[in-house]
Amino acid sequence: MTMKFSKKGVSIGLALIVILSIFSVTIFYISDYYKREQKLEKEKGKTYGEGFFIIKKEFNFSEPTIKVNNGYSNVYVKEANLYSINDGRPVVPVNLTVVELPFGSKIINVNYEHSEPKEISLSNKLSFGSCSTLTGMDKDIYSKNIFYPEEWVSYHTGGGLSNGVHKTFFVLRVNPVRYNSFYDKLQFIQNIKVEIVYKEPDAPLLSDKHENDLLIIAPLEFTKTLEPLAEHKNKLGVETKIVGLDEIYKQSIGRDDQEKIKYYIKSAVENWGTKYVLLVGGIRGQSSKWNLPVRYSHVLIPEGTQEVIEPEFISDLYYADIYDSEGGFSSWDSNDNGVFAEWEKGYKDKMDLYPDVYLGRLPCRNKREVKIMVDKIINYEKNKASDDWFKRIILISGDHWDDPDHITEGVLIMEKASEIMSDFEPVKLYATEENKLLVRDINKALNKGAGFAYFCGHGSSTAWGIHYPPDAQGWAPTLTRLGVIPFYLPMYMNFLRNKNKLPVTIVGGCLNGKFDISLSKNLKKGKLSLSGKCWAWKLTSKKGGGSIATIANSGLGTHAMGDADHNSVNDYLEVLDGWLELKFLQLYAKEHSKILGMNHGQAITEYLNRFLGSNDEMDAKMVQQWILFGDPSLIIGGYG
């Protein structure tokens, strides 16, 4: 059959060809333009259009080294700066790059090209991470014909404070190796080039205002009692405002009281330049009602990773995480169903998680507790602490896990803390085979005073304890050497008399910061308890002693076990709670950061930069439940 073309059709066809040719040339030109090498100056690339920038990164990797340890393979790449250790997942090398961009920057595109992958056969399965004795291989990875990680490159973004300055974080993860468990094969690349295109905001999203440093939010009945604290702070040059909840609820927008508080903090950041926020209030007395409400997170950890399923837990990080990476409001409820911070199979709320203010809470139940904390903070800060008591760190732990290698994990992390805090005299209170740890040992050490105290073990809302080696048997501390009445209980804190020699305390354990308990709530649940306060708040609010601040978990904490990457450093120190706790100490000792809330917030930021990209629920939970019971603007060791 002969096909006929009209002159009009030919003209249209020729026109289309010309247009497509021009379009192709244009696309080629743009593509070529994107590929040109750009020189970086700090975090900013060279501009190629108004408001647009490009960053180019190139990575070269050495051939992987494979070693077999305890029946599992480990793969090592010289240029990796992280080995991804997640519960049940293969341990793989990662090259991690953190880029700090002007706050509100938007990632337009991330492109990459890599060398031809090479295949390496393994004789054993890759080693996997372990959060507890319950952990096994992740069947979704180990039993399927898939590669892990899925991509050679992944990234996440966040918006928050970096050493007090608002930034947009771009965190790039390059995976030189991917693993297929079904065929026991590795894919490896020697070279990869990554191009990041981003756009800065047309104008700074936050102005450089200094009208307010510290915002204190409290119920109206507490505001008068807090006035001496505000006067003290203002005299020290920390511009401080006290705002009652009644004023916030009237002025602020939001679907509930919690969101109204969060929007008010957002307004304070934007209009006053607020950097620190102190929430004063918690449960009202011993009732089940709140005088300053909390937000519950619903990040659900898969069964078998933690001891039990915990459907919800308190997260004060909700109030600190104001913005996402582009400067939008971080609501933690992206599907608007009224359930916040959801993360379970099939759905995950959008949560930025990076703190935009340094936030602490004093969950005071009445004016008496407010007065106690006001006096403690003023007396602590007004004079520089004497080295004869401050230059001590109390280290309390023992054996955490009944692991095959009989590692005394708690002692390992305490020794590392002692190494980090090398200018401090370590007071070591360890539960060992040779030594019984007693309640009076802990009280005696605390009563002598210390700059820091570090408990690491197991906990509940009203108890803390640790096991004895070698098989994590029995409980310490106890009242007597016969092992009668285990655990360090809130009632023993009544005997603390360290006055103004107050430590900043870090406690590693489950639920020690679960401050939504009260006598009436216990009775409703059929529980009999002698303590109407959680462990961390009891220690902090103790009149005439205790701690000046305590950092604790509101939910189930988790320390890893074993050495999945076989780098001769136990995973107890390298991931999860252990990493956070040590990072806090490191920020003080090595980076000389003496502001309490900044250390707490910066530890969270650096944790997110390092671990959030692995897309593991546990990493979100670690930072959400890590609560600071104390004044975030506090100068550790006082002024002087």
C-alpha positions in Angstrom: 0.0 0.0 0.0 1.3 3.4 -1.0 1.2 6.1 1.8 0.3 9.6 0.7 1.6 12.8 2.4 0.1 16.2 2.0 2.4 19.3 1.8 0.8 20.5 5.0 1.7 17.3 6.8 5.3 17.4 5.5 5.6 21.0 6.8 4.3 20.0 10.2 6.6 17.0 10.3 9.7 19.1 9.4 8.7 21.6 12.1 8.4 18.9 14.7 11.8 17.5 13.7 13.4 20.9 14.0 11.8 21.5 17.4 12.9 18.1 18.7 16.4 18.7 17.5 16.6 22.0 19.3 15.1 20.4 22.4 17.7 17.6 22.2 20.6 20.0 21.9 19.2 22.0 24.8 18.9 18.9 27.0 22.4 17.9 26.0 23.7 21.3 26.8 22.0 21.4 30.2 23.2 17.9 31.0 26.7 18.8 29.9 26.5 22.0 32.0 25.4 20.0 35.1 28.4 17.7 34.6 31.0 20.4 34.6 33.4 20.3 37.6 32.5 22.9 40.2 34.9 24.0 42.9 33.5 24.0 46.4 34.1 26.8 49.0 32.9 25.4 52.4 29.4 24.1 51.8 28.4 26.3 48.8 29.0 25.3 45.2 29.4 27.6 42.2 26.3 29.1 40.9 24.9 28.3 37.4 21.6 30.2 37.7 20.0 32.6 40.0 19.7 31.0 43.4 20.8 27.5 42.2 24.0 25.8 43.2 25.7 22.5 42.4 28.0 20.3 44.5 30.0 17.5 42.9 31.5 14.7 44.9 33.7 11.9 43.6 34.5 8.7 45.6 37.1 6.1 44.8 37.0 2.8 46.7 39.6 0.1 47.3 38.9 -3.5 46.7 36.8 -5.0 49.6 38.5 -7.2 52.1 36.4 -10.2 53.3 37.0 -11.9 56.6 35.1 -14.7 58.3 34.4 -14.3 62.0 32.3 -16.7 64.1 30.7 -18.3 61.0 29.8 -15.0 59.3 31.4 -12.9 56.7 32.4 -9.2 57.2 33.2 -6.9 54.3 35.6 -4.0 54.8 36.3 -1.1 52.5 39.2 1.2 53.4 37.5 4.4 52.5 34.3 3.7 54.5 33.8 5.9 57.5 30.8 4.0 58.9 29.7 0.4 59.2 25.9 0.3 59.2 24.8 -1.7 62.2 21.0 -2.2 62.5 19.0 -4.9 64.2 18.9 -8.0 62.1 20.3 -6.3 59.0 23.6 -7.0 57.2 26.5 -5.0 58.3 27.7 -3.0 55.3 30.4 -0.3 54.7 29.1 3.3 54.1 30.8 6.5 53.1 29.0 9.3 55.0 29.1 12.9 54.0 27.3 15.7 55.9 26.9 19.1 54.2 25.5 22.1 56.0 23.6 24.4 53.8 21.9 27.8 54.5 18.7 27.1 56.4 15.7 26.6 54.1 17.8 25.3 51.1 15.9 22.9 48.9 17.4 19.9 47.2 16.4 20.0 43.5 18.1 16.9 42.3 20.7 14.2 43.2 22.3 12.4 40.2 25.1 9.9 40.2 27.1 7.7 37.8 29.3 4.8 38.9 31.7 2.3 37.5 30.6 -1.1 36.3 29.8 -3.2 39.4 32.0 -6.2 40.1 30.7 -9.4 41.8 32.2 -11.2 44.7 31.0 -14.6 46.0 30.8 -15.2 49.7 31.2 -18.5 51.5 29.2 -17.3 54.5 26.3 -15.0 55.2 27.1 -11.4 56.1 27.2 -10.6 59.8 24.1 -8.8 61.1 23.5 -6.2 63.9 22.0 -7.2 67.2 20.0 -5.0 69.7 19.3 -7.8 72.1 19.5 -11.6 72.8 16.1 -11.8 70.9 17.6 -10.6 67.6 17.8 -12.8 64.5 18.3 -12.2 60.8 15.9 -9.9 59.1 14.0 -12.4 56.8 12.9 -9.7 54.5 16.5 -9.2 53.5 18.2 -12.6 54.1 15.6 -14.8 52.5 14.8 -12.8 49.4 16.5 -12.3 46.0 17.2 -8.6 46.6 20.2 -6.4 47.1 20.8 -4.5 50.4 21.1 -1.6 50.4 18.6 -1.1 47.6 20.6 1.8 46.0 24.2 2.8 45.7 23.3 6.3 46.9 20.7 7.6 49.4 20.3 10.8 51.3 18.2 12.5 53.8 17.7 16.2 54.8 16.9 18.0 58.0 16.5 21.5 59.4 17.9 22.4 62.8 20.7 23.8 64.9 24.3 23.1 64.4 26.2 24.5 67.4 23.6 27.2 67.8 23.2 28.2 64.2 20.2 27.1 62.0 21.2 25.0 59.0 19.8 22.7 56.5 21.6 19.3 56.7 22.2 17.3 53.6 23.4 13.8 54.6 24.8 11.7 51.8 25.3 7.9 52.1 27.3 6.2 49.4 27.3 2.4 49.6 30.4 0.9 47.9 29.0 -2.6 48.5 25.6 -4.1 48.1 24.7 -7.7 49.4 22.4 -10.3 47.9 21.9 -13.0 50.6 19.9 -15.3 48.3 23.0 -15.9 46.1 25.5 -14.9 48.8 27.1 -12.4 46.4 28.4 -8.8 46.8 28.3 -6.1 44.2 31.1 -3.6 44.5 31.9 -0.3 42.7 35.3 1.3 42.5 34.2 4.8 41.6 31.1 6.9 41.8 30.4 10.6 41.0 27.5 12.3 42.7 26.0 15.7 41.8 23.8 17.6 44.2 21.7 20.5 42.9 20.1 22.8 45.4 18.5 26.2 45.7 18.9 28.6 48.5 16.0 30.6 49.8 15.6 34.0 48.2 16.1 35.7 51.6 17.1 34.3 55.1 14.2 32.5 56.7 15.2 33.6 60.2 16.4 37.1 61.1 19.3 37.6 63.4 17.3 38.8 66.4 18.5 38.7 70.0 15.5 39.9 72.0 15.2 36.6 73.9 17.6 33.8 74.7 15.6 31.7 77.1 11.8 31.2 76.9 10.2 29.7 80.1 6.8 28.3 79.5 4.7 27.3 82.6 1.2 27.2 84.0 0.0 30.6 85.3 0.2 29.4 89.0 4.0 28.8 88.6 5.0 32.1 86.9 5.5 34.1 90.1 7.7 31.4 91.6 9.8 31.4 88.5 10.5 35.2 88.5 13.7 34.9 90.6 15.1 32.5 88.0 14.3 35.0 85.2 16.0 37.8 87.2 19.1 35.6 87.8 19.3 34.8 84.1 18.9 38.3 82.9 21.6 39.5 85.3 23.9 36.9 83.7 23.1 38.3 80.2 20.7 35.5 79.2 17.7 37.4 78.1 14.7 35.5 79.6 11.0 35.7 79.3 8.3 33.8 81.2 5.1 33.1 79.4 2.0 31.5 81.0 0.1 28.8 79.3 -3.1 30.7 79.5 -1.6 33.4 77.3 -0.3 30.8 74.8 -3.6 29.1 74.6 -5.4 32.4 73.9 -2.9 33.8 71.3 -1.5 30.8 69.5 -2.9 28.7 66.7 -3.0 24.9 66.7 -5.4 21.9 66.8 -4.7 21.1 70.5 -2.8 22.6 73.4 0.4 20.8 72.5 0.4 22.3 69.0 -0.4 25.7 70.3 2.7 25.5 72.5 4.8 24.4 69.6 3.5 27.2 67.3 4.2 29.7 70.1 7.8 28.5 70.3 8.0 28.9 66.5 6.8 32.5 66.8 9.3 33.2 69.5 12.2 31.8 67.4 11.1 34.0 64.4 10.2 37.2 66.3 12.6 37.2 69.3 15.4 34.9 68.2 14.7 32.4 71.0 17.3 29.7 71.3 16.5 27.9 74.6 13.1 26.7 75.9 12.4 25.5 79.4 9.1 23.8 80.0 8.0 23.9 83.6 5.2 21.5 84.5 4.1 17.9 84.2 1.5 15.9 86.0 -0.6 18.0 88.4 0.2 16.7 91.9 -0.5 13.0 92.1 -3.5 13.2 89.8 -3.7 11.9 86.2 -4.1 15.4 84.8 -1.4 17.6 83.2 -0.4 21.1 84.1 1.8 21.2 81.0 0.9 18.6 78.5 3.1 16.1 76.6 3.1 14.7 73.1 3.3 11.0 72.7 5.2 9.4 69.9 3.9 6.3 68.1 7.1 5.0 66.6 6.5 1.2 66.9 9.6 -1.0 67.1 9.2 -4.4 65.4 8.5 -7.4 67.7 11.7 -9.0 68.9 13.9 -5.9 68.7 13.0 -4.7 72.2 11.8 -6.8 75.2 8.1 -5.8 74.7 6.0 -3.8 72.2 5.7 -0.2 73.4 2.8 1.5 71.7 3.6 5.0 72.7 6.1 7.1 74.8 6.6 10.7 75.7 8.7 12.9 73.3 9.6 16.4 74.3 11.6 16.5 71.0 8.2 17.3 69.5 8.4 20.8 71.0 12.0 21.3 69.9 11.6 20.2 66.3 9.9 23.2 64.8 11.0 23.1 61.1 11.7 20.7 58.3 14.7 21.1 56.1 13.0 23.7 53.8 11.7 25.8 56.7 8.2 24.4 56.8 6.4 23.5 60.0 7.3 20.0 61.3 3.9 18.8 62.6 4.7 15.1 63.1 1.2 14.3 61.8 1.5 14.4 58.0 -1.7 12.5 57.4 -3.7 14.7 59.8 -5.2 11.7 61.6 -4.5 13.1 65.1 -2.0 10.4 65.9 1.5 11.9 66.1 4.8 10.4 65.1 3.5 7.2 63.6 6.0 4.8 62.2 5.0 1.2 61.7 4.9 -1.2 58.7 3.1 0.5 55.9 3.1 4.0 57.1 5.6 6.6 58.4 4.7 10.2 59.4 7.0 12.9 58.1 9.2 13.9 61.0 12.3 16.1 60.7 13.5 15.3 64.2 16.4 17.9 64.2 16.0 20.3 67.2 15.5 23.9 66.3 15.7 25.1 69.9 17.6 23.6 72.9 14.8 22.4 75.1 14.6 21.0 78.6 11.7 20.3 81.0 11.2 20.5 84.8 8.1 18.4 85.2 7.1 20.2 88.4 3.9 19.0 90.0 3.4 21.9 92.4 4.9 25.3 93.5 7.1 23.6 96.1 9.0 21.7 93.3 9.3 24.9 91.2 10.9 26.7 94.2 13.3 23.8 94.8 14.5 23.9 91.2 14.7 27.7 91.0 16.9 27.7 94.1 19.1 24.8 92.8 19.7 26.4 89.4 20.5 29.9 90.9 22.9 28.5 93.6 24.6 26.2 91.1 25.2 28.9 88.5 26.1 31.9 90.6 29.6 30.6 91.5 32.1 28.6 89.6 32.3 25.0 90.9 35.3 24.1 92.9 37.6 21.5 91.2 37.9 19.5 94.4 34.4 18.1 93.9 33.4 19.1 90.4 36.4 17.3 88.7 34.9 13.9 89.5 32.8 11.6 87.4 30.9 8.8 89.1 30.6 5.7 86.8 28.1 3.1 87.8 27.5 -0.1 85.8 28.2 -3.9 85.5 27.2 -6.6 83.1 24.3 -5.8 80.7 23.8 -8.8 78.4 24.1 -12.6 78.8 26.2 -12.8 75.6 28.2 -15.8 74.4 31.6 -14.0 74.8 30.8 -13.0 78.4 31.6 -9.3 77.7 30.9 -7.0 80.6 29.4 -4.3 78.4 28.6 -1.8 81.2 32.2 -1.7 82.4 33.4 -1.3 78.8 31.3 1.9 78.3 32.3 3.3 81.7 36.0 2.8 80.8 35.4 4.6 77.5 33.6 7.5 79.4 36.6 7.7 81.7 38.9 8.0 78.7 36.8 10.7 77.2 36.6 12.6 80.5 40.3 12.3 81.0 40.5 15.5 83.1 38.1 14.1 85.6 38.8 11.7 88.4 36.8 8.5 87.8 34.9 7.1 90.8 34.2 3.6 89.5 31.3 1.7 91.1 31.1 -1.6 89.2 29.2 -4.7 89.8 31.9 -7.4 89.3 32.5 -11.0 90.3 34.8 -9.7 93.0 32.8 -6.7 94.2 29.2 -6.4 95.4 27.7 -3.0 94.4 25.7 -1.6 97.3 23.1 1.2 97.5 25.3 3.0 100.1 28.3 3.0 97.7 26.2 5.1 95.3 24.9 7.5 97.9 28.3 7.9 99.5 29.9 8.8 96.1 27.0 11.2 95.2 27.2 12.9 98.6 30.9 13.8 98.1 29.8 15.7 95.0 30.8 15.3 91.3 30.5 17.2 88.1 29.0 14.2 86.3 27.4 10.9 87.2 26.8 8.2 84.6 24.5 5.2 85.3 24.3 2.6 82.5 22.1 -0.6 82.8 18.5 -1.5 83.0 15.6 0.6 84.4 12.0 1.2 84.9 10.1 4.4 85.8 11.0 3.8 89.5 14.1 1.7 89.6 17.6 1.3 88.1 19.8 -1.7 88.2 22.5 -3.7 86.5 23.6 -7.4 86.5 26.7 -9.2 87.7 29.2 -10.9 85.2 29.9 -13.2 83.6 26.3 -14.2 82.6 24.4 -11.1 83.5 22.9 -12.8 86.6 21.5 -11.2 89.7 20.8 -7.5 90.3 22.9 -4.7 91.7 22.9 -2.5 93.7 21.5 -4.1 96.8 21.0 -2.9 100.4 23.4 -5.5 101.8 26.1 -7.8 100.6 23.7 -10.7 101.0 21.8 -9.4 97.9 18.7 -8.3 99.8 16.4 -5.8 98.0 18.0 -5.0 94.6 17.9 -1.9 92.5 18.6 1.8 93.2 15.2 3.1 94.1 13.9 6.7 94.4 13.4 6.2 98.1 17.2 6.0 98.5 17.6 9.4 97.0 16.0 10.8 100.2 19.4 10.2 101.9 21.3 12.3 99.4 23.0 15.3 101.1 25.3 16.7 98.5 23.8 20.2 98.7 25.2 22.3 95.9 27.7 19.7 94.7 25.4 18.6 92.0 26.2 16.4 89.1 24.8 16.4 85.6 23.5 12.9 85.4 23.1 10.6 82.4 21.2 7.4 82.9 21.2 4.6 80.4 18.2 2.3 80.9 14.6 1.9 80.1 11.8 4.2 81.3 13.9 6.1 84.0 12.5 9.4 82.4 8.9 8.2 82.1 7.4 11.1 84.0 3.7 10.5 83.4 3.4 8.4 86.5 1.5 9.3 89.7 0.0 7.6 92.7 -3.5 7.9 91.3 -2.5 6.6 87.9 -0.8 3.7 89.5 -3.9 2.9 91.5 -6.0 3.0 88.4 -3.7 0.4 86.8 -3.9 -1.7 90.0 -0.2 -1.0 90.9 1.0 -0.2 94.4 4.0 2.1 94.3 5.9 4.1 97.0 7.1 6.6 94.4 4.9 9.2 92.8 7.7 10.5 90.6 9.8 8.9 88.0 13.4 8.0 88.8 15.1 10.8 86.8 12.8 13.6 88.1 13.1 12.4 91.7 16.9 12.6 91.5 16.7 16.1 89.8 14.1 17.6 92.1 15.6 16.3 95.4 15.9 19.2 97.8 19.4 19.7 99.2 21.0 17.2 96.9 20.5 14.9 94.0 21.5 16.2 90.5 21.3 19.6 88.8 20.0 17.9 85.7 19.3 14.4 84.5 19.1 13.0 80.9 17.0 9.8 80.7 14.7 7.8 78.4 11.0 8.2 78.6 10.5 4.8 76.8 12.4 1.6 76.4 16.0 2.3 75.9 18.3 0.0 73.9 22.0 -0.7 73.9 23.4 -3.0 71.3 25.3 -6.2 72.0 28.2 -8.0 70.3 30.7 -6.7 67.7 28.8 -7.2 64.4 31.4 -5.3 62.4 34.3 -7.0 64.2 36.4 -3.8 64.6 37.3 -4.8 68.2 34.9 -2.1 69.6 31.7 -3.5 71.1 28.6 -2.3 69.5 27.3 -1.3 72.9 29.5 1.8 72.5 29.0 2.4 68.8 25.3 2.7 68.2 21.9 3.5 69.9 21.9 4.7 73.5 25.6 4.0 74.0 26.6 6.3 71.2 24.3 9.1 72.4 25.5 9.0 76.0 29.2 9.0 75.0 28.7 11.8 72.5 27.2 14.0 75.2 30.3 13.6 77.3 32.6 14.1 74.3 30.9 17.4 73.4 31.8 18.7 76.9 35.2 17.2 77.3 36.7 17.4 73.8 34.7 20.1 72.1 34.5 22.3 75.2 30.8 22.9 75.0 29.6 23.9 78.5 26.0 24.8 77.8 23.8 21.9 79.0 21.0 22.1 76.4 23.4 22.8 73.5 25.3 19.6 74.3 22.0 17.6 74.6 20.7 19.0 71.3 24.0 18.7 69.4 24.3 15.1 70.5 20.8 14.5 68.9 21.8 16.4 65.7 25.0 14.4 65.3 23.2 11.2 66.0 20.6 11.9 63.3 23.4 12.8 60.8 25.1 9.6 61.4 22.3 7.1 61.8 18.9 8.4 60.5 19.8 7.6 56.9 19.6 3.8 57.6 15.8 4.3 57.9 15.5 2.3 61.1 12.7 3.0 63.6 15.1 2.5 66.5 17.1 5.6 65.5 14.0 7.8 65.6 13.0 6.4 69.0 16.5 6.9 70.5 16.4 10.7 70.0 12.6 11.1 70.6 12.7 9.6 74.1 16.0 11.1 75.3 14.7 13.8 77.6 16.6 16.5 79.4 15.3 17.1 82.9 16.9 20.5 83.5 17.6 24.0 82.4 18.9 24.0 78.8 20.7 27.3 79.2 22.6 26.1 82.3 26.3 26.6 82.3 27.9 23.3 83.4 30.1 24.0 86.4 28.6 27.5 86.9 29.8 31.0 85.9 33.2 32.3 86.8 
